Amino acid sequence: MADSNRDISPYPDSTVCRTASPLAGKKRAQHSPGLRNKYQSSALGHCLKRVTLTKPTYCHSCSDFIWGLVGFLCEVCNFMCHEKCLKTLRSACSCMTPSLVRVPAAHCFGPAGQKKRFCCVCRKQTEGNSALRCEVCELHVHADCAVFSCADCRSPHPDGTLEQLQDTFHHHWREGNLASAARCDVCRRSCGSSDVLSGIRCEWCGVTSHTACYLSVPPECTLGRLRCMMLHPACVRLDSRNFSKMHCYRVMESCSQDLDNSDDVDQSAAASKEGQPAAPESGKQLLKVFDGDDAVKRGGFRLVSIMRATTNEEVVEAALRTFFLPDEPQDFELQEVGGVQRLHSDDILNRNGGTDNRSSLKDGGDAWLLRAKPRDHEVIQVYAGRPRSGAAFVSVSVSRNSSAASVVSEVLALLHRQEEDASTFSLMEVYMSSKQVQRQTLSPQEKIQDKLQEIRKVSLRQMNQTRFYVVENRKQAVQVSLLIGGLTPLLSKDEYVQLIQEQLSIKSHLVTVSHVYTSQGAVALQISCFSEAERIYMLAKDTTVNNKTLTSLVIPEIENNELGEDVCPLLVFVNPKSGGMKGRELLYGFRKLLNPHQVFDISNGGPLAGLHTFREVPRFRVLVCGGDGTVGWVLGVLEAVRHKLVCREPPIGIVPLGTGNDLSRVLRWGAGYSSESPHHILVSVDEADEVLMDRWTILLDAQDVSEDGKDNGFLEPPKIVQMNNYFGLGIDAEVSLDFHQAREDDPDKFTSRFHNKGVYVKVGLQKISWTRSLHQELQLQVDAQNVPLPHIEGLIFLNIPSWGSGADLWGSEVDVRHGKPSIDDGLLEVVGVTGVVHMGQVQSGLRSGIRIAQGNYIRLTVSKPIHVQVDGEPWIQPPGHIIISAAGPKVRMLRKSKQKQKKSSGGSKDGRSESPSSRDGGN
């Protein structure tokens, strides 16, 4: 189970031998004389050695404490277990991971989080900035171990070349890093551990088990509790041959820019880390070992620690273990780098000299190149592309005269498909690197042994991660979808086609403009050539239009006919800039729990990318993780493009990551995110109730208005904005603008909700002596009735009964003149405040605002420039007219159920209870 994309039961032969895929080697016939107390677990690749324990140790198989002084340690992957657990051992060594992969799928590495995790390669705890994690699965590795992991990530969409769609969807098991409270689905005992890498978990359905019990778990994966909101991989189509996983999952390049050259530094980093001591341990020496010409070119060596009196075979075996290679030492030799001399002495000590040897090892010792010996005959494993039934691979013996065509013929015969024309098949080489799966179709005349020798010469590690497939020669229609954003808005389709042609030089016979979003300045392209799609994708990222850089995103296609009738997939938007680092951790958590194709980083292309992806889904929900501004952004884009969606009114839930989070409070999602588990959030969304909410359109028509209210001239074009929460004029908008400018000047300091509130209070205190009589500068009409204004410094229009981080501005007192406010009553509440002190009293719950009116059509005449803010976005508005009216149909929102709220809230972290607004939200 060493972190692989597999279910072993359909591949019974894949663990028969200790050799690496695609080579099927011989079982070890005998042990070297110097190998004492070694226990070979040939089926699982471990090289176990009886060791004496000197500190408390836990078993990696059953996760229990190892009582006594004796344990069994794998010298390759550091696996440790009881002697009794050897009989039920199911956890494979890291060197066997490539042979256990079901469908190759590359990882999407990013910097690791702060939680304690264990490396899935060496099984040691990951520490510091050198740790990496996959953005879409539970793979955690050290930076220097990443090159020894392979393409065993889960597959969020089918591989049309190597994978045949089947009725049974299998589990995708990943070993270790389970929660401490995890329990085995088979024996119900604890299988999680915070001390070692133990237990396994399906990364689709979440079922957990001991490694010794998992074969008793039913083989079919049902996607678990989140099935009804998850995009099944069979529902997604994506032609992604030339795109990395970072591109396919829209992972921001800033997360991985430091990892782009990890292959160039990983092994060297390991060597320098291990080579820090000035001298090796007493009686031992260090050798620099390279695994091929590529490593020599890059300086990527590994340090091998050996005893001074060691045989040649033991040195080779130690080098193989260091590179996580499961091959037999008699098939390899060490050659001196820069020369042709081979290591042929039986005693390393005799060759390296006597007492002066230590001084020659200060730089890490002699440099050696690990080479495979020439072979006349060998056995390779060839996998069936899009297998129909039966074994996943067959073993084929090849000699110097074997060609790709002859191997294909033999494989078809072994698969009982000899009646098919061998010329319609090809042999494909697949390199399962952890960062990218590389494929190359071999010519029919190419000699297989020459190819194997070529790969081994470049890198033995690459050979261990390479396998061969027999694939059918068939031309597939290529359809790559790209969404290009950042264009000039409000152009016609022909103008967009001309603009794209000028900026990106598209080839019209290969590229079609399938969708145009004029309000967003974006177009969707359908491209029928991989190389043209890659060229446009990269060029768009370096192109600017009107001083604005274009965005380019790879968009998957959702097959609606594959969606189950009871499935209502969840579209997730996360603003990673909200809530400090919590936004990024939520983005990572949702990508792991759901299909990453349904989780979108809203800072990378905005909400349009997700809505365009789900445009033909008949029924779906939306979850927005961010502040009130992020929620308003999504609602605004949804309103602009809803006519292009099959599901025009998807209900929207919220995870509060902002400062105020007033709308979230009203809908019971809380005052702020309190590190609730992503799984619990998704369950709450699934059980949430749908409610309706009013939205309002504000028309700001800036004109020179005289004191008698007459228009004297045109100042600037009219502006239309959408309002969800509240609209303020005067003192509260001025405080909001000062806070906004302070955040723009130094955004790195505004990563905490509590710090933001502190700055807001500080800015407010600076305005405590501010005076302005709005009643002399404003004329208010509500439902065509003139409404006199009292002496106030701020005027606020409320759509929801929560303002300024949960304050009840309207108040709860019964008033016969006005009705009880609600988010779907079609009315706005008009409230005034007399100054900063009054605002502070409202925030403290000591007073309410001054009730002025309720209505559904508001008209304001402003005679002087004034500070305004809509849902927390402030600016200075010139004099003129302001009209507020209902914005079309009500929007559907998700309100957290009261039962879920009671279980998860227990009071908010900022000291205020859930806000008075939650009692009335959506009545």
N, C-alpha and C positions, 0 to 999 in steps of 0.2 A: 504494500500500500504506500510505497514511498512517493507520496504526492503525485499521482499520475491520473491522466484522463483515461479511465479504464473501468471496466467491471470484469474481473478475472474469469468469472465463470464461463462466459462465451469464448474465452481464449485459453482453453486448458493446456494447450501446448506451449504457450508463450513463456512459461516459467519452468520449462523442463530442464534447461541447461544453464550453466553459469556464464556462458559467453554472451557477447553483446549482439543485439539486433543490428544488422541483418545477418550476422554470421552465426551459424549453428556449430559450435565446437564440441570437442570431446570433454567428457567429465574428467576431472582430475584423477589420474591413476594412482599417484602416490604423492606424499608430502616430502619436501626437502628435509634433510636430516636436521637442519637448524630450526625447523618450525616445530616447536614443542607446544603441547597443550592447545593445538589448533583444532577447531571443529568446523568443517566446511558444510555450509548449508547451501548445497549446489542449486537447489530449485529456486532459492530466493536471493542468491548472490552474496550472502553474508560470509565474512571470514572471521568466525567467532573464536575468541581466546578466553580461557579461564583466567580471571583476574582476582586479586585480593583487594577488597574494598576497604578504604581508609576513611571514608566519610559517608554520611547518610545518602543513600541512593535509591531511586525508584525504578521499577521495571517499566520499559517502554511498551511492553506487550499488554500487561494487565493493569498498569498504572499503580500497583500496590508497592508498598515499601519492601525492599529486599532485606530480609532479616538474615543475619549471619555475615560471614566475611567473604563469601564466594559469589561472583556473578560472571556473566558471559558477555564480553564486549566485542563488537565488530570493529576490526581494525581499519575498515574502509569508511563507514558512515557513523561510527560511535554509538551504534545501537546497543542497548544494555538490557538484559533480561534475567529472570530466574532460570535455574536449571529445569524446573518443572514446566516452564513456559516453552521450552525448546520443542516439546511434543506438539504443541498447538500453534507454532509460529506461523504467522501469515504476513507479517510486515516485511516487504522486500527491501533489499539494500538499494541505496541511491544509485549505484552503478547499473542496476537493472531497470531503472525507470524508463529509458527509451524503448525497451522491448515490451513494456506493458501499456503503451499509449494506444488508445482505441482510434481516435481521429486526431491527427496533429493540429494543434491550435496554439499559436504563439501567445506569450504573456505580454502584458502591458505594464512595464515596470515604472514605479514612481517611488519617491522617498517614503520611508516607513513612518508610521505614527509613533506615539509616545508609549503605547501599551507594551507590556512584556510579551515577547513572542519568541518562537524557536525556529531556527533555520531548518528548512525542509530538505537540505542537502547534507549538512554535517551534524544536524540535530542539536547544535549548541545554541545558547541564548543569543539573540541579536541585540546589539548595543550600539548606541551613538548614531552618528550621521551616515555611517557606512552601510546601514541596513536598507534593504529594498523590499517592496511588496508589490504584488500584482494588483492593478486597479480594479480587476473584475473577478478575482478569485482569492482564495485564502492562502496563496503561496507567499511565504516570507523567506528571504535568503539574505546572507551576507553579500556585500558587493562582490567579494572575491569568489563567492560560491555560485554566483548567478550564471556563469558560463557553463557550469556543470549541471544546471537544471535544463530541462528540455521543453519542447512545445507540448505540454500536457495541461494547458488551460481548458476550461469548459468552452464548448462551442455554442455561442448564442444564435448561430444560423447554420444551416446545413452546408457541408462542403460538397458541391455538385460533382466534383471529380472523384473523390476518394470515398464518399459516403453514400450508401443507398438508404433512402427513406424507408423506415421500418415501422410496423405497427407498435412495437414495444420501444418505449423510451427508457433507456437504462440510467442508473445512478451514475453520478460522477463523483467518485470518492476522493477525498483529500485527507491525509493523515495529520493529526496533531492540531495544536492551537485551538482546542475546544474550550468552552467555558468550564470552569471548575465544577459547576452544578450539572453538567451534562450527564445523562444516563443512557445506558445501552438499551436500544430498542428491543433487544432479544432477551437478555438476562435481567434487565432492569437495575443492574448495579451501576455504580458510578464509573464513567469511562473518561471523564475529563480530568485534566491535571494542569496545575500552574507551575509544576516543577520539571516536567519532561515533555517531550513530543510523544504523545500517546493518544489512542483512540482515533476514530475516523468519522467523517461527516460527509453526507452527500451535499454538494454545493448547489443543488437545485431544490430538493425538498427539505433539506435540513435534518434528516434523520441521522442519529448518532449511534455508534456501536463500538465495541471492542474490536480490535483487528482479528481476534480469534473467533468472533461471533458473526462477523458481517456476512459471511456466506449464507447464513440462515435468514437474512433479510430478503423479502421478495425482490426479484431482479428488476421489476418494473418500477420506475420512478413516477409518482403521481403529482409532483411539484408541491406537495404538502399544503399547509394552511393558506399559502398565498396563491394557490392555483388560479382562483377566479380573477385575480388582478395582474397575472403575469402573462407576458407575451411568450407563448411557447416557441422554442427555437424553430420548429417546423413551420411556423407562420411567417418567418422572416426570410427574405431573399436579398442577398448582397453579393454582387460581383466585386471582389476586393483583391484581385491577384496582385496588383501593383501598389497597394496601399498597406501601410503598417496598421497594427491594431490601434495605435494612438489616433490615426486618422479615422478608422472605422468607428471607434467609440467616442470620437470628438473630445479626446482628452487634451487639455491645454498643453501646448508644447513647453510652457514654463515648468510643468511638473517633471519633465523628462529631459530638459536641455542639458543637464549635467550628466545624463546617463547615455548620451548618444554614442560616446566612444568607450563605453564600459568594457567592451571586448578587448580594447587596447590596454587597459590598465588593471583589469581584475586580477589576473594571475601575478603580475608584477607587484600589485599591492599586497597580495597574500605573501609573496616572498619577502617583501621588505618588512611586513609586519612580523613574520616569523623569524626574520634574520636580524632582529634587533639585538639579541645577546651578542656580546663580543666574542664568545667562544661557545661551541656546542658542549653538551653534557659530557662529563667524564666518560671515556671509553666509547664515545660516539663521534661521528663526523657528519658534515652536511655536504650534500651534492646539489648543484644546480642542474635541474633536468628540464629539457624542452620536449614537447610532444610532437613537434613537426617543424617544417620550414617556416610556416606562418608565425609560430611562436618565437623562433629565432629572430625573424625579421622585426617583430614587435618588442622583443625583449621580455616576453611573457613566460618566465620560468617558474617552476615550483621547487621549493627546497625539500629534499628528501633526507631524513635523519636515519642513519644506519649505524650499526656497531662496526668497529674497526676491523674485526675479524669476521667477515661476512662473505658468503659464497656469492658467485655471480648471479645465480638464480634468485637468491634472496634479495639482492639489490634490485633486480628487474621487477620482482614481485612488489617490493616496497614502492617503486616508481609507479607501477600500475595502480596500486591502491591510492597513491597520492592524486592521480588523475581520474579516479573513480572509473577505472576500466576493469571489466570483469573477465578479461581474457587470460589465457594460460601463459605463464612466464617463459616456457620453453619456445614459444612462438615469437619472442622478442629479444632484442639485444640493445646494448648501449653503445653509442659511437661518440667519440670526442668531437665537440663542436669545433669547426674550423679545420678538421682533419679527417682522415679515413680510418684512424686507429680504432679498433673495437676493444671493448672491455672483455678480455678473455681469461684474465687471471682468476683463480679461485679465491684469492684473498686480496681484498681492497687495501688492507694495511700494507702488504708487501709492495703494491704499486705506488702508493702515495708517500712512502717513506716513513721515517721514524718520528723523533721528537719535534722536528721542525715543521711537522704537518700543520700544527695549530696555527702558525702565523700565516700559512697559505690559505686558510679558510676564513680570514677576516672579512672577505667580500662575499662569503657564502659558499666557498668551496669551488671545486672544478666544475666545468660546464659540460654536460653530456646531453646527447640527443637520443631519445627513446625511439627505436625503429622496429618495424615488423620485419621478420625474416621473410625472404621470398618463398612462395608456396606454389607447388605444381598443381595441386588440387585443393579445393575447399568447398564448403557447403554454405550457401546463402539462403536466407529466408525471403521469399517474394510474396508480397501481400496482394490481394485481389482488390482492385479499385471497384467501388460500388458492388460489394459481394452480394451474391444472391442467397446463398445458404452455405452451411458447412463451416470448415475451418477458415480462420482469418488469413492464414498464410500457408504456404507449402515450402518444403525444403528442397533445394535444387543443388546438385553437385556441378561445379563449374571447373573447367580446365583452361589452359592457355588458348585453346581453340574455340572456346565458347563465346558466342556473340549474343547481342541483345535479342536478335531474332530467334536463335536456337533456344534461349531461355524462355521466351514467350511461348514457343511451341510446347516445350516441356511442361510449363506451368498449366497451360490449358488442358493438357492431357491429364495431369494430376488432379485438376478440378473437374474432370469428366465433362469437359466442354470441347473435346477434340474435333467435334463436327463443325465448330465455328472456324471461320477463315482467320488464320493467325496474322495475315497481313493487315487486318483491321484493328490490331492491337499494337500497343507500344510499351516499352519498358521505361518507367519514369523513376528517376532518382529524387528522393525527397529528403532534404536536410532539415531535421527538426530542431533548429536552434531555438533557444528559449525566447528570443526576441522576434524572430521572423522565420516562417516556414518557406524554404526555397525549393523550387521544383525545376527539374530539367529533364526533358524527354531525350532519351538516348537514341542515336541513329541505329537502324537494324544491324549495321556492320560493326558497330563498336564492340571491342573485346572487353568482356566483363572483368577479367583479372587485371587488365591494364587500368581499368577504371578504379578498381579497388585499390591498386597500388598507388595510383595518383592521389586518391583521397587520403590514404594512410600517410603518404609523404607530406601532404599539407598539414594534417592534424589527425592524430589518433583519436582525440576527443570528438572531432567531426565525424570520424568513421563510426564511433559508438552511437552517434545521434543520427545516422543515415540509414534509411531503409529503401527498398525498391518495391514499386507497384507495377502490376500489369493493368493498364487502363485502355479503354476502348477509344479508338480514333473517331471522334464525332465532333462536329462543329457546333458549338453552343452559341446561341445569340447573346452577344454581350450587351448589357444595359447597365451603365453606371450613372447614377443620379447624383448630381451636384447642385447645391443651393448656393448661389452667388448673391451676397448681400453688400450693403454699403453703396449702392448705386443711387443716382439722382431720383428722388421720388416723383410720382405723379406724371410719368411719361407714358406714351402709348406703347403697345407691344412692338410695333415696327421701330420705334425709337430705341427701345431696349435692345432689340436685335442688332441695330446699327451700332449702338454704344458698345455692346459686347464684342462685335466684330472688330471695332476700332481698337479696343483696349486689349483684347485677348487673342485676336487673329484666329478665331475659331474656323474650323473646316465645316462648311455648311452641310456637306454630304455625310458627316459623321455626328453632327451635333444638332439637336432640336430643342427649341425653347418650349417646354411642356406647360409651365405655369408662370404667370406674371402676377406679382404682388405690388401693385403700383403705390399703395399707401406706405409700404415698407421699403420701397426701393430695392426689390429683390426679384430674382428670376430663378426658376428651376430648369436645369439642363438635363437632357437625356443624351448620353454619349455612347456610341456603339463601338468604341475602340479603347482598349486599356491605356495605351501609350498616349493617346490624345486626352483622355480623362486625367491622367497624371500630369501632363503638361499644363492643362488649364488649371488644375487644382493648385499647383505650385506657383504658376504665374499670377493667379488672382491674388494670392497672399502678398505679392510684392508690387501690386498695382494700386495706384491712388486715383480717385475720381473726385474732383472738387476738394482736394486736400484731405480726402477721407480714404483710408485704406480699405480695400475690399475684404470681405470675409468669404471663405470657401469651405463648405462642409460636405462630407460624403453622407448621403441619405439612404437608409435601407428602405426596401419596399415591403409592406405588410400584406400578406395574403389573407384577405378577409374570409375567404371560404374555408380556411383552415381553423378559424377561431371557433371554439365551442359555443353553444347557445347560451351557456351560463357564464361565459367569460366576459368581463367588463374590464379591459386592461387599464392600468393606471399610467398616466403620463406624468413624469416627475420633472419639475424644474427646480434646480438648486442654485442659489446665489452664493458661491464660495467666499465672496468678499464680506458677507454678512456674518455677524456673530463671531468675529475673530477667526480662529481655526475650526470652529464648530461646523461652519458651512462645508469646508473641504472634507471633514470627517463624515458628514452626512452623505455627501456625494459618493464617497467611497463605500459607505455602508449600503446605500441603495443599489449601487452597481453590483455588489456582491449578492444581494438578496433577490433582485429582480433580473430580468434580461437587460444587459447594459444598453441595448438599443432603445429602451423606453425611458432612460434617465439622461437628462440634458443639463449641461452646465450653461446657465443662462447668460453668463458673461462671455460665452463663445458663440456669437451669432444671434443671441436673443431668443425670445419665445417662438419665433416663426419656425425655426428648424423643427421643433417638436410638433407644432400644430400641422406643419406641412407633412411630416412623416405619418401622422394619424388622420390625414385628411379624408380617407375613405373608410375609416373604422366606424361602423354603425353606432357603436355605443362605447364610451370611455369616460373615465374620470381624470381629474387633474389634481396634482399636489404641488403646491408652491412653497418652497423653503426659502424664506427671506423676510424682509421687513414689509411695512405697508406700501412702500414705494415699489418693491418688487411685485407685490400682488396687483397693484394698480397697473404696472407695466404689462403683466400677462393679460389682465382684463381688457386693457386698451387694444392690444394686438388681436385678442380674440374677437373683440367687437369689429375690428377692421377687416378680418378675413373670414368671419363666420359664414358668409355666403358661399365660400369655397369648401366648406366642411360638410360631410354627410351628417355628422353629429354636431349640430349648430349650437347647442347649449349644454356643454359638459359641465357637471357640477365640480366645484373647486374647493379643495381643502387647503389648510395652511399649517406650516410648521414655523412658529415665530422666531425669527433670527435678528429682528431689527431692534430699535431702541424703544419706540412707543408701543407698537404691536396692538393698536386699538381694535382693529377689525378682528384680530385673532382672539382677543379677550371676549368680544361680543359672541363669537362662534364657539367659545369654550375651549379653544386650543391652547390657552394659557397666556401668561404675561411675557413669557420668554422660554426659549429652549433650555431645558434643565438636564441635558445629557440623557434623555430618554432613549432607550434602545431603538434603532431603526425598525426592527421587527415589530416591536410594540406599537410604533407609530403607524405602520402599515396595517396592522390588525385594527387599530382605532379608525383609520380611514375606511376600511372595509365595512365597519359597523356604524359609521356615521350616518346621521339623518340629513336629508336634503331640505333646504329652506330657500326662500326667495329673498332677494335684496334689491332695493332700488339703486339705480345709478342715475347720475345727473350730468347734463351738459352745461358748461359755462361758456358763454359767448362774451369775450372781452373786446369791445369796440372802442378803441382809443381815439377820442376826438377832443378838440379844444372846446370846453364847455364854459360858458359865461356864468355869472352868479345867478342869473335868472333862469338857468337851465337850458338855454338855447345853444345849438351846435354852431360853432364859428369856423371850424376847419377840420381837415383830416390829418391826424398825427402819424399813424402807422397802420398797417393792414390788420384787420380783425383776427383774433386768435380764439380757437375753440379748444377747450380742454375738458377732460372727463373727471368727474369727482365721485369718489366712493365713500369717503369717511366724513370729511368736513372741509369747509372753505372759510378762511379767516381774513379779515382786514384790520390793519392797525397794529396795536402793540404786540399781540401774539405772533403776527407775521414778521414783525421787525426782529423780535427775539429769535425766531426761527431762522431768519436770513443771516443774522450774525453767527449763529451756531453753524449754519451750513458753510459759511465762508471760512470759519475756523477749521472745519473738517476738511475743506478743500485745500487749505494751506498746508496741513500736516495730517494726511489721512492715516499714516501708520500709527498714530496715537489713539485713533478712535476705533479700537478693536474690542472694547468692552462696553456692555450695556450700562454698567454702573459708572464708568468713566464718562460716557456720553451724557448721562443725566447730571453728573457733577458739573460738566462744562456748561450744560444748559442752564443750571441754577446760577452759575457764575455770571453768564451773559445776562440773565434776567435781573440780577441784582444791580448790574451797571445801568439798567434802564429804570430804576426805581423812582427817579425824580423826573422821568419823562412825562410830559403832559401834551395832550392834543385833543381837541374837542371835535370828535367825529360828527356829532349831530349838526355842526355848522358846515361840514364838507360833504356830507352824504345826503341823498334823498332816497328813501326806501319805499318801494311799492311791493305789497304782497297780495297776490291774486287780484291785481288791478286796483287795490285799495292803498291809499297813502297811509303810511304808518309813521307817526312821530317817534323820533329817537330820543332817549334820555341822555344825560351827560355821561358818555362812555368814551373809552380810549381804544376799545377793540370790539369788533362785531364779528360773530361767528355763526355759520350756518351748519347745522348738524344733520347728517344722514343716519348716524349710528349713535347710540347712547353711551359713547365712550370718547373721551377727548384728552389729549395730553398725557398719555401713558396711563389710561384707566380712570381718569377723573370723571365724575358724574356732573357735567356742567349744567344740564337741564334741571337736575334735582329730582327727588322722589316725592315731593309734596303733591297732594291732590289739588288740582286747579280746575275749577269748573269752566274756565274760559278756553282751556286747551285740553286736547286728548292725550292719552298715554302714548309716548313715542315708541315706534317700532321700526325695524329696518325695512319692512315691506309695506308700510302704510301709505306710501305715495306722497308723504309730506316731509318738508324740511322744518327743523326747529331753529328759530332765530333767537340768539342769545347775545347779551352784551356783557363786557367786563370793564371795570372802572380803572384798571391799571395793573401793574406788576404785583402789588400787594394782594389785590383781589384774586389774581390768578394763582398766587401761592396759597391763599386760603382755600380755593377750590381744589387745588392739588392735594391739600392736607385733609380734605373732607369736612372743613369747618363751615363753608358756605357753598352756595350754588351761584350760578350766573343769574343775570337779570333777564327773565323771560320777556320776549318782545312779541313774537308772533309764531304762527305755524301756517304753512302754505305750500302749494306745488308749483307756483310760478312767481319768480322773484325778479324784480327790476331795480337796479341801483344806478344812480347818477352820481358820479364822482367829479368834484370840481378841481381837485388838486392831486398831484402824484401821491400814491399811497402804497404802503407795503401790503402785499397779499400773499397768501399761501394756500395751495391745494394739496391736501393729503401730505403735508410736510414738505412740499417743494415750493420754496419762497422766491419772490422777485418783486421789483418795484413796478407798479402799473401806472401808466400815464392817466390823466383825467379822461373821462368818457363814460360810456354806458356799459353796465355789466348785467347780463340776463342769464338766469338759472332756470332750466326747465328739465323735465324728465327725459332720460336718454333711452328711448325705445323700450324694449321688453326688459323685464326684471331679469337679473342674473341668478343662476342657481348656485348656491354655496353649500358646503358640507359643514354641518355643526356636530361637534363631538357629542356622543351620547353621554347622559349624566352618569351612568354607571362607570364608563371608562374614565370620565373626569374625576370621579371620587377616588378611583384606584390610583391614578397617576399623579394627581396634583398635590393634595394635602397642603395647599397653600403655596403661594409663589415665592420665589427666591428674593424678590425685592421688598418683601415685607408686607405688600398689599395683598389682600385676598383677591379672588378671581375677577374683581371689578364688578361694580353694580350692573354693568351693561349686560353681563351674561344671563342675568335673570330675565331680560326682555328680548334677547337677540332672536329675531325671527319668529316672534309670536304670531 
